[in-house]
Amino acid sequence: MIRLDRKKALVTGGSRGIGRATAVLLAAAGADVAIHYQRNEQAAREAKRLVEEQGREGLLCRAEISSREEVERMVNQVGEHWGRIDILVNNAGIWTYGEMGNMPEEVWRETMAVNLDGVFFTTNAVVPWMKKNGQGWIVNVASTAAVRGEAFHSHYAASKGALLALTKSLAVELAPANIRVNCVAPGWVDTDMCTEVFADPEFREKVRQSIPLKRIPPPEDIAGPILFLVSDLAVHITGEILNVNGGSVLCGG
């Protein structure tokens, strides 16, 4: 029922986890997908292969997401290749440990540079392409940490909390340009980002038990709501924060 035929999408952090699952699902719905990555070219090529298995075109785009110059170059390359960018999924991000009172400044600044500046640089560069085409769909990937906070990860929670405010602000600002802006806020997800902490089976089980639905979702469970938000089924939805966490956090953003 959901079709994105002839749509052109850019997914940041598209080589693994939620980004890769989203790229593949968008392609399955008919979109051509540009896959952004920073370092792991092998993983990005695998994501491109999976996109092309869906019969769609996949592009590889390497850029340091915290660099305005590199991001602008990437976006313009994608836009010039297709002549348009219809969908932007701001997914690239990092999650690191940081104890307040003992957190190095560089840890704070790296998180803000990747998780927040990267979204700004990419969105700022993509919006003119969307306005030129008269439409657009933007989905920011935040976290339940943005809603409830997260001890020892306050820098991560702060960066994701900023995305909630950015989403709501841009939804109103860009509505006259027919650009809808929404946000998906996942809870725990079984991705590479969590490999280290989930290596402890006791901790993994503790997390699973803390989720009302008693399951740690695969990244495909987050990609589905993203697909919905960029589809015509969500034509009257903008500025929404969609929590996808199995019932772990029952409050809106």
SVG drawing of the C-alpha trace seen along z (x, -y; Angstrom):
<svg xmlns="http://www.w3.org/2000/svg" viewBox="-4 -29 43 43">
<polyline fill="none" stroke="black" stroke-width="0.4" points="0.0,0.0 2.9,-2.4 4.7,-3.3 7.5,-5.8 8.0,-5.4 10.3,-7.9 11.2,-9.4 14.8,-10.2 16.0,-9.7 19.2,-10.5 19.8,-8.5 22.7,-9.6 24.4,-6.8 22.9,-4.5 25.6,-1.8 24.4,0.0 21.7,0.4 18.6,-1.7 20.0,-3.6 20.6,-0.5 17.3,1.0 15.6,-2.3 17.5,-2.5 16.4,1.0 12.8,0.5 12.6,-2.8 14.0,-1.0 11.5,1.8 8.8,-0.8 10.2,-2.2 12.6,-4.9 16.2,-5.4 18.4,-5.8 21.7,-7.7 23.5,-6.0 25.8,-8.3 28.7,-6.8 31.8,-8.1 34.3,-5.3 33.1,-1.8 33.0,-1.5 32.5,2.2 29.3,1.9 28.1,-0.9 28.7,1.2 26.6,4.0 23.8,1.6 24.0,0.4 23.8,4.0 20.7,4.6 19.1,1.4 19.9,2.6 18.4,6.0 15.1,4.1 15.5,3.0 16.3,-0.6 19.4,-2.8 21.8,-3.1 24.4,-5.8 27.3,-5.8 28.2,-9.1 31.1,-9.4 31.3,-12.5 32.3,-13.6 28.8,-14.5 30.2,-17.1 31.9,-19.0 29.7,-21.6 31.9,-21.6 31.8,-17.8 28.1,-17.6 27.3,-20.4 29.4,-18.7 27.6,-15.4 24.1,-16.9 24.9,-18.8 26.4,-15.7 23.2,-13.7 20.9,-16.6 22.8,-17.1 22.8,-13.4 19.0,-13.0 18.0,-16.6 16.0,-16.4 16.0,-15.2 12.5,-14.2 13.3,-12.4 15.9,-13.1 16.4,-10.7 18.8,-12.3 20.0,-9.1 23.8,-9.4 24.7,-9.6 27.0,-8.4 26.3,-7.2 29.2,-7.5 29.7,-7.4 30.0,-10.7 29.9,-11.2 29.1,-14.8 31.8,-16.3 34.4,-14.1 33.4,-14.5 36.2,-15.7 35.1,-18.7 36.0,-16.8 33.5,-14.1 30.7,-16.7 31.7,-18.5 32.1,-15.4 28.6,-14.3 27.1,-17.7 29.1,-17.9 27.8,-14.6 24.3,-14.3 23.2,-17.9 25.5,-19.9 25.4,-17.1 21.6,-17.3 21.7,-21.0 24.3,-20.9 22.5,-18.2 19.0,-19.7 20.3,-23.2 21.8,-21.9 18.8,-19.7 15.9,-22.1 16.8,-24.3 16.5,-21.2 13.2,-20.3 11.9,-23.9 13.0,-23.9 10.9,-20.7 7.9,-22.0 7.8,-19.2 9.8,-17.2 9.8,-14.8 12.3,-15.0 12.6,-12.5 15.0,-13.0 16.0,-10.0 16.2,-11.0 15.9,-8.7 13.7,-8.1 16.7,-9.6 15.5,-12.9 12.2,-12.5 13.3,-11.0 17.0,-11.7 19.7,-9.2 22.2,-9.1 25.9,-9.0 24.8,-9.9 23.5,-13.4 25.4,-14.8 23.7,-12.2 20.3,-13.0 20.8,-16.7 21.8,-16.3 18.7,-14.2 16.5,-16.5 17.5,-19.3 16.2,-17.3 12.7,-17.3 12.7,-21.1 14.3,-21.4 11.6,-19.0 8.7,-21.0 10.2,-24.4 11.0,-23.3 7.6,-21.6 5.9,-25.0 8.6,-26.9 8.6,-24.6 4.9,-23.8 4.3,-26.6 6.9,-25.0 5.0,-21.6 7.8,-20.0 6.8,-17.8 9.2,-17.3 8.8,-14.5 10.8,-12.6 11.1,-9.0 12.5,-8.4 13.6,-4.7 14.2,-3.1 16.7,-0.2 17.4,1.4 19.5,4.4 22.2,2.5 26.0,2.2 25.7,-0.8 24.6,1.5 26.9,4.5 29.2,3.8 26.6,3.4 24.5,6.3 27.6,8.5 26.7,8.9 23.7,11.4 22.5,10.3 22.3,6.7 20.6,7.6 18.0,9.6 17.5,6.8 16.8,4.4 14.4,6.9 12.5,7.2 12.2,3.5 10.3,3.2 6.6,3.9 6.5,5.8 9.4,7.9 11.5,7.7 14.5,5.8 13.6,4.8 15.7,5.2 16.4,2.0 13.7,2.9 11.1,2.2 12.3,-1.5 12.5,-1.6 8.8,-0.8 7.6,-4.0 10.1,-6.1 8.6,-4.7 5.1,-5.5 6.1,-9.1 7.5,-9.7 4.5,-8.1 1.2,-9.5 -0.5,-7.8 1.1,-10.5 0.1,-13.4 -1.4,-15.4 1.3,-14.6 4.1,-17.1 6.0,-18.1 5.2,-14.7 7.5,-12.9 6.8,-9.2 8.2,-7.1 9.0,-3.5 10.0,-1.8 7.7,1.1 5.9,-1.0 9.0,-1.8 8.4,-5.6 4.7,-6.5 4.9,-10.3 5.1,-12.5 8.0,-14.6"/>
</svg>
